[in-house]
Amino acid sequence: MDKSSTLEYINQMFPTEASLSGVEPLMQKIKSEINHVDSGILAAVRQQSNSGTKAKEDLAAATRAVEELMYKIREIKSKAEQSETMVQEICRDIKKLDFAKKHVTTTITALHRLTMLVSAVEQLQVMASKRQYKEAAAQLEAVNQLCSHFEAYRDIPKITELREKFKNIKQILKSHVFSDFSSLGTGKETEETNLLQQLSDACLVVDSLEPSVREELVNNFCSRELTSYEQIFEGAELAKLDKTERRYAWIKRRIRTNEEIWKIFPPSWHVPYRLCIQFCKKTRKQLEEILDNMKEKPDVGTLLMALQRTLEFEDELAEKFGGGTRSREIGNEIEEIGTGQSSSQSISDIRKKYERKLAAHQDSGTEEHDRNKDLSVPGAGFNFRGIISSCFEPHLIIYVELEEKTLMENLEKLVQEETWDIEEGSQNNVLSSSIQLFLIIKRSLKRCSALTKNQTLFNLFKVFQRILKAYASKLFARLPRGGTGIVAAATGMDGQIKTSDRDERVICYIVNSAEYCHKTSGELAESVSKIIDSQLTDGVDMSEVQDEFSAVITRALVTLVHGLETKFDAEMAAMTRVLWGTLESVGDQSEYVNGINMILTSSIPVLGSLLSPIYFQFFLDKLASSLGPRFYANIFKCKHISETGAQQMLLDTQAVKTILLEIPALGRQTSGAASYSKFVSREMSKAEALLKVILSPVDSVADTYRALLPEGTPMEFQRILELKGLKKADQQSILDDLNKHGPGITQPSVVPSVVPAAPPAPIAPAILNPASVGLISSREDVLARAAALGRGAATTGFKRFLALTEAAKDRKDGPFRKLFNA
């Protein structure tokens, strides 16, 4: 411990003078401990000295032991080498004997097999010469197995000689077998009873030979069987399209007659299957020549009958030999057209559509590989469906033309017989011609899909498109039309369209029928895409047809609006004939408002019951977009409007607005009433604002106009002054004041009464010009005064004045403050 620690320790042991008496005992104790430690150190040093000597002795002993061990190892290794040399000398002769035994054994085995091979070949040669096919088949198997043991000795002359002899024997057997099979079918099998058994044994020999021998034998047999077929049906008498059915009767009769005889062939050869394949190929070739060599177009009935019999024959072969590919529930797919059932499967149908596209892409990539498949096994890669009938495909254009002619005649007949009315109790309010047309199309599709699913079906689908477009044109032509002339040509729209109550119902039926056709044509396209060949699926599309029916729907609804507009003409004219300038008092709503109400009350309930909610809403939007701006523009057509007349007109405007807002309830369709109500309120508020400007005092009319009609024009404002009855001289100062502060928007706000064919776009809310806002002293004053004018529209002149000033009398500034400071 350091010095400070030592001092602390002493002070701790002897804190007082009295404690110093214990110094001597402590010193004795410390000395005793020092002596004990010294003794321990001395003993440890002595022990360490003795240990070092002992360690050296142990190390020397270990070294001597290692040297002795190494010596013993070298001695053992030397003895082991001596022992190995001794063993090799002893076993040297035994190893030679072992190799000699092995070679002798191999030689004996080879010689024994060689003897067996020579004997077997000689026996096989005898059997071949005597046509002992059953024994020869077994002997062939044995010789083949023996020959496999001599693959390593191919260069030895004797082995080469035997293999060549065996090859010649197999060639002799092949020629004998082919010679014997040439007599099959000539009638010898009935004369020689053992011929069939001999040929059955010969099949065993063929199976023992190379596979190419079997293929050649089967092909020769099939060609020989079909030789008479070619001779019979290449003649002038039977080489006709109407004799096609007799071709299939011939092969079926041939198979049925020779069924027992052909049992000589092993089932694994599939001789009837191979025979039918060759028959189909030859038949296809002959039918192609017949169709191509025709000087005139074939009769449709004959062509379809031949095709039908061909398809039935192909189905029989596919069912018999299992060579079909995919089977489709065509009937169910077609029956779903027009029922709406297929719409619920739209997601899965889209997925299947693209799966078919992928499969078609993969099929085109593996087409060459499929041609090389083993066709000797039924169903291994050969499809009987279409093997013959596909040759009719290029010539079925006359069938498509006949279908188109028939469909067009039926369409004309349906349109001529259409009553343009709906039977009582009908649920869908669709014209019967629409439903009947799709029933006819479904029957035509069934007929064609039973014959072909390739290009002809696609061509027929194009016919369906043309028929449906023609029907859309018929519906379009049935819509009521207006007058024609220079005005109609200039505007691109018909003139005034007059519609009766029956016309309105017919228009609704046309809308519903076009909607039904739009939906059903899409279902028709989906069904055809499921039936038709996958390579043609991409071209199956009804979007153009659906666009045609959508155009019919839009035009029909626009025509409906035009018809109501024409009905409103008399009421609008009556509105302008009212002497608004000399009106003495404000009363109930005017007669023209009652006329508008009667028109809507008689038409809207019928339209609401016949139109679907989405099209009824579309009709309402177009009606509001037409009637609101037209009412606004009609105010300018009036002559002088006094203050009382403006109040009466404002009352009429609010009544018309109420009538329009009640239309959804009148038609019993309130699904889109909220958006429609906002639209009507926005349109009619312009007319209310115009009348409030007319009601405003002359000295504040400019400020009121800028506040309520910020998008107005100077010309429109000048017309308002004329309506108020101001003279030209009085108008000029007010116009100067308006031009001084600047109008809100210079574009005219009068909207033409003609409604566009497209659905009405949302009308943007009025936007004030910032410059005009800054120039108006207090816009709130003007709006408050205008509101007061509206509330006091039916009061007397004095009350109207109070209503005008009450809202602004407490304000310290503003355009009306001078009324109270006078």
KEKOL-843239 format. One record per residue (C-alpha): residue in three letters; x negated, y negated, z negated. Coordinates in steps of 0.001 Angstrom, whole numbers, padded with zeros to 6 digits, always signed. Last residue first. Example, Ala and Ser with C-alpha at 12.3 -4.5 7.8 and 13.67 -1.06 7.14 Angstrom:
<recs>
Ser-013670+001060-007140 Ala-012300+004500-007800 
</recs>
This chain:
<recs>
Ala+081653-061689+048012 Asn+079376-059580+045848 Phe+081775-056634+045721 Leu+082060-056068+049488 Lys+078405-057007+049803 Arg+077520-053800+047951 Phe+078851-051679+050840 Pro+075563-051447+052818 Gly+073570-050384+049792 Asp+072261-051905+046591 Lys+073216-052105+042948 Arg+075516-049049+043058 Asp+078692-049053+040966 Lys+080919-050040+043884 Ala+079726-047202+046137 Ala+082127-044272+045593 Glu+085114-046479+044943 Thr+084674-048477+048170 Leu+086067-046033+050721 Ala+088721-044563+048457 Leu+089879-048068+047651 Phe+090092-048894+051382 Arg+091987-045680+052011 Lys+094395-046608+049265 Phe+095038-049965+050944 Gly+095572-048344+054375 Thr+097956-045710+053140 Thr+096865-042177+052318 Ala+096654-039081+054539 Ala+092925-039263+055376 Gly+091969-040164+051833 Arg+089787-037169+051150 Gly+088067-037421+054495 Leu+087473-041132+054187 Ala+086062-040563+050724 Ala+083680-038020+052158 Ala+082615-040559+054740 Arg+082069-043167+052017 Ala+079952-040739+050031 Leu+077967-039850+053127 Val+077369-043528+053874 Asp+076322-044316+050358 Glu+074018-041278+050150 Arg+072209-042473+053286 Ser+071131-045641+051517 Ser+069252-048235+053476 Ile+069045-046270+056709 Leu+065794-047170+058464 Gly+063705-044513+056748 Val+066113-041787+057685 Ser+066104-042984+061280 Ala+062349-042638+061458 Pro+062446-039198+059923 Asn+064786-038015+062698 Leu+067383-035881+061060 Ile+067592-032161+061724 Ala+070994-030573+062351 Pro+071111-026892+061524 Ala+070003-024473+064238 Ile+072742-022643+066104 Pro+072292-018892+066087 Ala+072189-017524+069636 Pro+075437-016561+071291 Pro+075450-013085+072829 Ala+074599-013285+076536 Ala+077249-014175+079093 Pro+077097-017877+078272 Val+080264-019660+077094 Val+081595-022431+079319 Ser+082922-025356+077223 Pro+079794-027365+077741 Val+078224-028714+074534 Val+078417-032456+073824 Ser+075426-033262+071626 Pro+073560-035284+074199 Gln+069792-035313+073729 Thr+068420-038638+072448 Ile+067971-037561+068861 Gly+068336-039838+065828 Pro+068920-043153+067542 Gly+066546-046076+066996 His+066815-048852+064415 Lys+066932-051512+067073 Asn+068879-049306+069461 Leu+071680-048980+066918 Asp+071689-052726+066165 Asp+071691-053468+069869 Leu+074616-051105+070315 Ile+076492-052917+067550 Ser+075794-056269+069187 Gln+076880-054975+072595 Gln+080112-053377+071460 Asp+081758-056636+070565 Ala+081253-057976+074086 Lys+082480-054780+075674 Lys+085636-054761+073640 Leu+086178-052503+070675 Gly+089125-050083+070728 Lys+087739-047510+068305 Leu+087633-045055+071182 Glu+085460-047509+073084 Leu+083087-047673+070132 Ile+082925-043884+070112 Arg+082099-043936+073847 Gln+079215-046291+073117 Phe+077960-043834+070486 Glu+078034-041050+073033 Met+076062-043161+075479 Pro+073590-044075+072730 Thr+072992-040386+072021 Gly+073852-038226+069012 Glu+071485-035887+067205 Pro+071717-037795+063914 Leu+075507-037434+063867 Leu+076532-037999+060241 Ala+073798-040399+059116 Arg+073067-042139+062399 Tyr+076772-042558+063117 Thr+077461-043893+059615 Asp+074686-046461+059966 Ala+076022-047532+063361 Val+079644-047701+062107 Ser+078705-049940+059193 Asp+079963-053318+060525 Val+082820-051684+062446 Pro+084300-049931+059453 Ser+084203-046110+059418 Leu+087173-044122+060730 Ile+085525-043396+064115 Val+082436-042126+062281 Lys+084669-039924+060159 Leu+086234-038561+063341 Leu+082814-037602+064698 Ala+081840-035959+061410 Glu+085000-033861+061464 Ala+084247-032807+065052 Lys+080716-031837+064035 Ser+082022-029998+060961 Met+083969-027765+063348 Glu+080813-026056+064600 Arg+079153-025628+061188 Ser+082359-024404+059561 Val+082936-021939+062372 Phe+079415-020477+062043 Lys+079568-020295+058277 Ser+082912-018495+058528 Tyr+081498-016043+061075 Ser+078579-015199+058784 Ala+080967-014445+055911 Ala+083634-012697+058016 Gly+081296-009968+059296 Ser+083144-006978+057792 Thr+086513-008764+057719 Gln+088371-006850+060412 Arg+092143-006975+059995 Gly+092501-009139+063136 Leu+094358-011826+061196 Ala+091861-011497+058364 Pro+089039-012121+060821 Ile+091036-015035+062442 Glu+091681-016927+059185 Leu+088594-019129+059574 Leu+089771-020208+063016 Ile+093158-021310+061694 Thr+091516-023203+058829 Lys+089247-025019+061281 Val+092230-025861+063455 Ala+093990-027311+060385 Gln+090886-029305+059404 Thr+090749-030711+062909 Asp+094457-031566+062817 Leu+093944-033556+059586 Leu+091003-035317+061184 Met+093222-036068+064196 Gln+095859-037561+061918 Gln+093219-039694+060186 Ala+091768-040729+063551 Gly+095249-041692+064746 Thr+095812-043776+061633 Glu+092523-045574+062202 Ser+093342-046054+065843 Ile+092107-043846+068644 His+092108-045332+072174 Lys+091836-042913+075062 Cys+091250-039226+074407 Lys+088646-037358+076460 Phe+086014-038002+073758 Ile+088050-035891+071331 Asn+088018-033078+073888 Ala+084233-032771+073571 Tyr+084524-031828+069887 Phe+087377-029417+070591 Arg+085276-027816+073327 Pro+082258-027611+071018 Gly+084312-025685+068450 Leu+086356-023588+070919 Ser+083423-022029+072777 Ser+080979-021123+070013 Ala+083959-020005+067922 Leu+085213-017737+070694 Lys+081744-016360+071348 Asp+081279-015556+067665 Leu+084732-014013+067462 Phe+084095-011760+070467 Phe+080798-010535+068995 Gln+082579-009791+065725 Phe+085242-007854+067623 Tyr+082478-006016+069440 Ile+080801-004901+066212 Pro+084078-004116+064441 Ser+085446-001904+067258 Leu+088108-003450+069452 Leu+091718-002243+069687 Ser+093260-003257+066355 Gly+091406-006575+066230 Leu+092418-007403+069785 Val+096089-006777+069045 Pro+095978-008829+065835 Ile+094074-011658+067644 Ser+096456-012207+070574 Ser+099830-013378+069236 Thr+098493-015244+066217 Leu+095723-016810+068299 Ile+098121-018276+070847 Met+100612-019353+068172 Asn+097912-021138+066173 Ile+096681-022994+069229 Gly+100272-024092+069962 Asn+100751-025216+066364 Val+097608-027301+066718 Tyr+099013-028753+069970 Glu+102167-029717+068050 Ser+100336-031905+065558 Gln+099645-031122+061913 Asp+101971-032811+059430 Gly+102270-036578+059161 Val+099982-039594+059322 Ser+101683-042841+060199 Glu+102049-045395+062988 Leu+100283-043728+065901 Thr+099696-046388+068566 Gly+096061-045603+069342 Trp+096441-041863+069093 Leu+098986-041801+071896 Val+098953-038005+072373 Arg+098111-037046+075960 Thr+094564-035925+075057 Met+095876-033338+072594 Ala+098440-032075+075106 Ala+095596-031403+077542 Met+093791-029370+074899 Glu+097003-027474+074192 Ala+097570-026729+077885 Asp+093980-025599+078337 Phe+094045-023320+075278 Lys+095495-020425+077277 Thr+092585-020828+079700 Glu+090181-020615+076781 Leu+091922-017420+075667 Gly+091266-015887+079069 His+087684-017123+079082 Val+087127-015407+075713 Leu+088460-012114+077063 Thr+086359-012526+080187 Val+083289-012971+077980 Leu+084236-009776+076156 Ala+084615-007921+079453 Arg+081332-009300+080782 Thr+079453-008120+077709 Ile+081032-004663+077804 Val+080435-004289+081542 Ala+076797-005347+081090 Ser+076398-002722+078362 Phe+077880-000193+080790 Glu+075255-001048+083392 Asp+072472-001017+080795 Gln+073563+002480+079796 Val+073200+003562+083397 Glu+069704+002085+083570 Ser+068737+003741+080258 Met+069948+007176+081358 Asp+066580+008932+081463 Val+065500+012391+082571 Gly+062228+011672+084403 Asp+060021+012737+081482 Thr+061738+016131+081263 Leu+060681+017240+084742 Gln+057654+019326+083676 Ser+059687+020884+080848 Asp+062129+022504+083253 Ile+065668+021285+082616 Ile+067941+022496+079841 Lys+066866+020419+076834 Ser+066353+017299+078960 Val+069817+017830+080488 Ser+071406+017847+077034 Glu+069614+014681+075962 Ala+070559+012895+079206 Leu+074219+013830+078737 Glu+074116+012595+075146 Gly+072863+009236+076417 Ser+075634+009189+079025 Thr+078099+009889+076217 Lys+077124+006805+074220 His+077281+004334+077097 Cys+080380+006026+078530 Tyr+082198+005668+075202 Glu+081121+002002+074954 Ala+082299+001419+078510 Ser+085630+003043+077642 Asn+086006+000908+074512 Val+085266-002294+076420 Ile+087563-001242+079286 Tyr+090352-000486+076810 Cys+089847-003932+075274 Ile+090064-005528+078729 Val+093249-003567+079421 Arg+094752-004848+076153 Glu+093938-008425+077108 Asp+095392-007925+080555 Arg+098581-006594+078966 Asp+098919-009775+076883 Ser+098425-011852+080011 Thr+095143-013258+081173 Lys+094466-016324+083277 Ile+090838-016794+084125 Gln+089746-020313+085019 Gly+086932-020178+087493 Asp+084531-017310+087732 Met+080970-017962+086753 Gly+077816-018754+088750 Thr+078320-022417+087992 Ala+077906-023621+091569 Ala+079804-020761+093179 Ala+082714-021134+090772 Val+082866-024845+091380 Ile+082670-024478+095167 Gly+085408-021900+095352 Thr+086855-018936+093587 Gly+089599-018680+091013 Gly+089444-016429+088049 Arg+088978-012721+087710 Pro+090634-010132+085520 Leu+088406-007096+084875 Arg+089171-004137+087142 Ala+086050-004730+089257 Phe+083789-004209+086247 Leu+085493-000934+085409 Lys+085026+000242+088981 Ser+081391-000931+088937 Ala+080803+001082+085771 Tyr+082334+004065+087579 Ala+079854+003606+090416 Lys+077012+003451+087909 Leu+078325+006684+086389 Ile+078411+008364+089789 Arg+074904+007142+090668 Gln+073460+008429+087394 Phe+075247+011750+087762 Val+073718+012072+091240 Lys+070265+011513+089708 Phe+071073+014367+087336 Leu+071933+016469+090385 Asn+068461+015791+091759 Phe+066957+016903+088427 Leu+069029+020071+088515 Thr+067785+020696+092059 Gln+064195+020092+090987 Asn+064191+022857+088369 Lys+066770+024391+086072 Thr+068569+026462+088677 Leu+071780+028378+089318 Ala+073539+028517+085932 Ser+072281+024998+085245 Cys+074030+023851+088442 Arg+077440+025199+087563 Lys+077252+024024+083967 Leu+076187+020546+085058 Ser+079137+020334+087464 Arg+081503+021363+084681 Lys+079986+018744+082375 Ile+080314+016080+085094 Ile+084007+016916+085525 Leu+084554+016624+081772 Phe+082612+013384+081839 Leu+084953+011933+084447 Gln+088038+013153+082588 Ile+087047+011269+079451 Ser+086350+008052+081308 Ser+089477+008369+083483 Ser+091613+008815+080357 Leu+090779+005298+079211 Val+089474+005085+075648 Asn+091565+003839+072710 Asn+089737+006288+070382 Gln+092589+007707+068321 Ser+095388+008082+070856 Gly+098803+008368+069209 Glu+100637+006673+072052 Glu+098950+007108+075403 Ile+096523+004432+076441 Asp+096909+002144+079420 Trp+094953+001396+082539 Thr+097308+003727+084442 Glu+094383+005485+086138 Glu+095569+007515+089140 Gln+093503+005501+091608 Val+090488+005464+089305 Leu+090691+009237+088744 Lys+091073+009890+092480 Glu+088096+007718+093349 Leu+086000+009477+090718 Asn+087137+012899+091913 Glu+086098+011999+095462 Met+082722+010759+094180 Leu+082190+013935+092181 Thr+083044+016127+095182 Lys+080703+014193+097479 Glu+077924+014308+094906 Glu+078415+018042+094372 Leu+078329+018619+098143 Glu+075143+016587+098466 Val+073572+018557+095614 Tyr+074508+021810+097357 Ile+073059+020520+100635 Ile+069844+019718+098763 Leu+069692+023338+097692 His+067248+024225+100496 Pro+064010+023381+098680 Glu+065103+025455+095634 Phe+066172+028633+097449 Cys+062627+030074+097295 Ser+062793+029761+093482 Ser+065462+032470+093425 Ile+062979+035238+094190 Ile+060473+035116+091294 Gly+062712+032704+089381 Arg+063414+034888+086389 Phe+061231+037977+086863 Asn+058506+036575+084631 Phe+055178+038372+084668 Gly+052635+037934+081897 Ala+052604+041011+079708 Gly+056409+041380+079784 Pro+056240+044798+081372 Val+052656+046145+081466 Ser+050954+046475+084848 Leu+050847+042711+085240 Asp+047567+042349+083362 Lys+046977+038623+083333 Asn+044935+036952+086064 Arg+047684+034614+087188 Asp+048097+033416+083623 His+044531+032088+083599 Glu+045218+029902+086617 Glu+048278+028443+084911 Thr+046387+027757+081683 Gly+046025+023999+082090 Ser+049496+023526+083525 Asp+050952+025502+080637 Gln+049108+023349+078099 His+050524+020157+079560 Ala+054009+021655+079724 Ala+053699+022768+076101 Leu+052686+019267+075049 Lys+055647+017744+076884 Arg+057953+020352+075386 Glu+056661+019491+071911 Tyr+057282+015827+072762 Lys+060923+016552+073481 Lys+061223+018866+070504 Arg+060169+016034+068177 Ile+062617+013649+069813 Asp+065356+016248+069490 Ser+064503+016803+065821 Ile+064901+013092+065160 Ser+068084+012748+067239 Gln+069812+015751+065737 Ser+072675+013788+064236 Ser+073356+012291+067661 Ser+073973+015716+069194 Gln+077341+016133+067574 Gly+078835+013039+069192 Thr+081436+015126+071004 Gly+080872+013635+074474 Ile+078236+016133+075480 Glu+077990+018837+072807 Glu+079527+021366+075220 Ile+076474+021029+077455 Glu+074030+022084+074745 Asn+076297+024921+073631 Gly+076560+026290+077155 Ile+072830+026101+077718 Glu+071974+028193+074693 Arg+068501+028714+075939 Ser+066462+031859+076544 Arg+062699+031716+076951 Thr+060431+033924+079015 Gly+062010+036957+080584 Gly+059991+039989+081632 Gly+061570+042451+079257 Phe+061708+045265+081822 Lys+065437+045980+081935 Glu+066654+042568+080733 Ala+064306+040718+083070 Leu+065254+043036+085940 Glu+068979+042521+085320 Asp+068477+038773+085011 Glu+066595+038726+088307 Phe+069444+040622+089998 Glu+072011+038173+088601 Leu+069905+035273+089811 Thr+069656+036766+093289 Arg+073406+037378+093424 Gln+074015+033731+092508 Leu+071479+032495+095052 Ala+073071+034528+097834 Met+076524+033246+096836 Leu+075204+029687+096638 Leu+073732+029863+100141 Thr+076827+031495+101616 Gly+079106+028885+100045 Val+076857+026020+101089 Asp+076704+027204+104702 Pro+073149+027008+105902 Lys+071850+023889+107624 Glu+071288+024522+111294 Lys+068430+026105+113229 Met+067631+028524+110429 Asn+064006+029657+110637 Asp+063012+028244+107253 Leu+065840+029958+105382 Ile+065233+033364+106987 Glu+061452+033099+106572 Glu+061841+032181+102909 Leu+064227+035092+102469 Gln+061643+037481+103913 Lys+058849+036233+101640 Arg+061067+036341+098565 Thr+062137+039880+099374 Lys+058516+040999+099761 Lys+057585+039475+096393 Cys+060655+040880+094676 Phe+060029+044396+096046 Gln+056405+044244+094929 Ile+057485+043355+091402 Cys+060244+045967+091473 Leu+057753+048715+092398 Arg+055440+047676+089573 Tyr+058307+047982+087071 Pro+059471+051284+088545 Val+055850+052611+088272 His+055297+051609+084666 Trp+051994+053598+084524 Ser+052287+054099+080748 Pro+055436+056137+081302 Pro+053342+058834+083054 Phe+054489+059438+086647 Ile+056226+062774+087249 Lys+059389+061067+085988 Trp+059607+059537+089430 Ile+061572+062526+090712 Glu+064298+062137+088098 Glu+064770+058397+088773 Asn+064601+058849+092535 Thr+068283+058188+093224 Arg+068688+055429+090608 Ile+065558+053598+091719 Arg+066568+053749+095376 Arg+070132+052704+094613 Lys+068870+049701+092686 Ile+066467+048866+095510 Trp+069186+049078+098179 Ala+071850+047209+096169 Tyr+069382+044345+095761 Arg+068900+044091+099492 Arg+072636+044467+100121 Glu+073273+041298+098106 Thr+071158+039297+100525 Lys+073293+040191+103522 Asp+074895+036718+103698 Leu+071450+035198+104238 Lys+070727+037255+107305 Ala+067993+039721+108218 Leu+070500+042563+108121 Glu+071513+042717+111788 Ala+068421+041193+113369 Gly+066129+043753+111783 Glu+063687+042771+109079 Phe+065976+044292+106498 Ile+065708+047921+107561 Gln+062011+048023+108483 Glu+060947+046166+105370 Tyr+062984+048469+103171 Ser+061595+051560+104967 Thr+058089+050422+104119 Leu+059066+049688+100538 Glu+058408+053221+099260 Arg+055086+053370+101073 Ser+054000+050058+099590 Cys+055018+051202+096110 Phe+053094+054498+096464 Asn+050011+052767+097822 Asn+050101+050240+094974 Val+050481+053023+092399 Leu+047578+055000+093864 Glu+045301+051962+094089 Glu+045996+050932+090512 Arg+045404+054514+089298 Val+042114+054709+091162 Ser+041041+051317+089777 Pro+041442+052689+086257 Glu+038523+055136+086933 Leu+039280+058853+086813 Ser+040740+060718+083837 Asp+044120+058999+084278 Val+044075+060063+087938 Val+043478+063687+086922 Leu+046461+063561+084559 Cys+048554+062121+087386 Ala+047555+065160+089471 Asp+049212+067358+086866 Ser+052520+065539+087544 Leu+051853+065940+091255 Gln+051455+069706+090843 Gln+054621+069860+088770 Leu+056490+067943+091455 Leu+055114+070235+094187 Asn+056009+073483+092378 Thr+059447+073754+093924 Glu+058266+073254+097474 Glu+061275+072622+099686 Thr+062922+069948+097536 Glu+059630+068126+096913 Lys+058920+068358+100641 Gly+061638+065782+101350 Thr+059328+063001+102524 Gly+059508+061074+099258 Leu+056279+062444+097902 Ser+054181+063902+100730 Ser+051655+061075+100461 Phe+051180+062032+096827 Asp+049407+065247+097871 Ser+046960+063399+100102 Phe+046258+060791+097431 Val+045547+063560+094914 His+043296+065450+097338 Ser+041387+062283+098265 Lys+040890+061403+094611 Leu+039758+064916+093721 Ile+037220+064825+096557 Gln+035954+061433+095350 Lys+035639+062837+091853 Ile+033652+065798+093232 Asn+031366+063425+095107 Lys+030652+061486+091900 Phe+029911+064714+090039 Lys+027408+065696+092766 Glu+025752+062301+092483 Arg+025544+062676+088722 Leu+024072+066177+089065 Glu+021407+065025+091529 Thr+020463+062077+089349 Ile+020134+064414+086378 Lys+017893+066747+088360 Pro+015798+063867+089685 Ile+015152+062321+086233 Asp+015727+058558+086466 Arg+019107+058670+084674 Tyr+017584+060397+081639 Ala+018657+057844+078984 Glu+022285+058038+080124 Phe+022141+061833+079714 His+024409+062138+076671 Ser+027211+060122+078439 Cys+027202+062706+081195 Leu+028365+065350+078747 Gln+031358+063226+077679 Asn+032340+062542+081295 Val+031954+066229+082125 Ala+034295+067170+079283 Glu+036953+064611+080252 Leu+036769+065746+083860 Gln+037194+069362+082774 Ala+040482+068459+081023 Ala+041753+066790+084195 Ala+040425+069645+086356 Glu+042438+072149+084380 Lys+045666+070242+085075 Tyr+044693+069422+088647 Gln+043900+072915+089897 Arg+043686+071687+093473 Lys+041690+074819+094553 Ser+038749+072766+095882 Ala+038899+070497+092865 Met+038967+073425+090468 Val+035902+074957+092149 Gln+034023+071678+091961 Leu+035036+071254+088345 Gln+033634+074697+087559 Glu+030347+073777+089201 Val+030246+070487+087334 Ala+031036+072214+084054 Ser+028298+074794+084568 Val+025702+072202+085390 Leu+026846+070068+082442 Met+026829+073048+080045 Thr+023327+074005+081152 Leu+022257+070392+080738 Arg+023832+070351+077313 His+021850+073442+076327 Leu+018715+072023+077866 Ala+019187+068804+075963 Thr+019827+070645+072690 Ile+016761+072920+073207 Thr+014625+069915+074056 Thr+015784+067988+071019 Thr+015069+070980+068761 Val+011611+071500+070301 His+010763+067870+069849 Lys+011798+067922+066197 Lys+009909+071145+065478 Ala+006730+069793+067073 Phe+006974+066634+065052 Asp+007281+068713+061835 Leu+004379+071022+062822 Lys+002096+068083+063365 Lys+003121+066720+060008 Ile+002316+070084+058276 Asp-001192+070171+059811 Arg-002163+066853+058282 Cys-000503+067598+054932 Ile-003636+068988+053063 Glu-006063+066446+054490 Gln-003641+063683+053696 Val-003238+064997+050123 Met-007044+065067+049547 Thr-007490+061575+050842 Glu-004699+060382+048577 Ser-006305+062117+045546 Gln-009706+060510+046203 Glu-008065+057129+046493 Ala-006267+057752+043198 Lys-009535+058774+041475 Ser-011152+055540+042562 Lys-008208+053532+041318 Ile-008344+055302+037919 Glu-012097+054533+037529 Arg-011594+050922+038487 Ile-008823+050659+035907 Lys-010987+052288+033188 Tyr-013777+049808+033825 Met-011354+046900+033670 Leu-010065+048140+030298 Glu-013589+048448+028826 Glu-014371+044890+029914 Val-011164+043668+028340 Ala-011961+045384+025013 Arg-015460+043835+024906 Thr-013980+040381+025433 Ala-011431+040946+022630 Ala-014215+041940+020180 Ala-016207+038800+021019 Leu-013145+036659+020461 Asp-012459+038334+017069 Glu-016048+037674+015877 Lys-015843+034049+016906 Ala-012560+033668+015042 Lys-014030+035210+011872 Thr-016840+032652+011787 Gly-014396+029779+012250 Ser-012128+031111+009464 Asn-014943+031162+006814 Ser-015698+027477+007361 Gln-012010+026625+007210 Gln-011652+028371+003834 Arg-014559+026445+002375 Val-013146+023124+003543 Ala-009713+023971+002160 Ala-011141+024882-001249 Leu-013032+021585-001457 Ile-009948+019566-000540 Gly-007882+021297-003222 Ser-010478+020636-005874 Asp-010653+016961-004936 Val-006848+016686-005223 His-006878+018147-008724 Asn-009656+015805-009818 Ile-007716+012805-008542 Glu-004569+013969-010357 Ser-006460+014190-013639 Lys-007928+010764-013080 Ile-004442+009333-012559 Lys-003128+010922-015755 Gln-006041+009640-017813 Met-005513+006122-016429 Leu-001826+006262-017321 Pro-002611+007355-020883 Glu-005023+004419-021180 Val-002696+001797-019797 Gly+000241+002600-022113 Ser-000663-000008-024674 Leu-000216-002607-021980 Ser+003565-002311-022459 Ala+003494-004689-025364 Glu+002092-007381-023176 Thr+005180-007252-020958 Pro+006096-006098-017387 Phe+003607-003273-017287 Met+004811-000692-014752 Gln+006730-003245-012635 Asn+003897-005710-012789 Ile+001510-002970-011694 Tyr+003819-001962-008721 Glu+004332-005599-007686 Leu+000600-006132-007715 Thr+000009-003068-005579 Ser+002726-004119-003120 Ser+001147-007544-002762 Lys-002245-005993-002092 Asp-001105-003582+000553 Met+000000+000000+000000 
</recs>
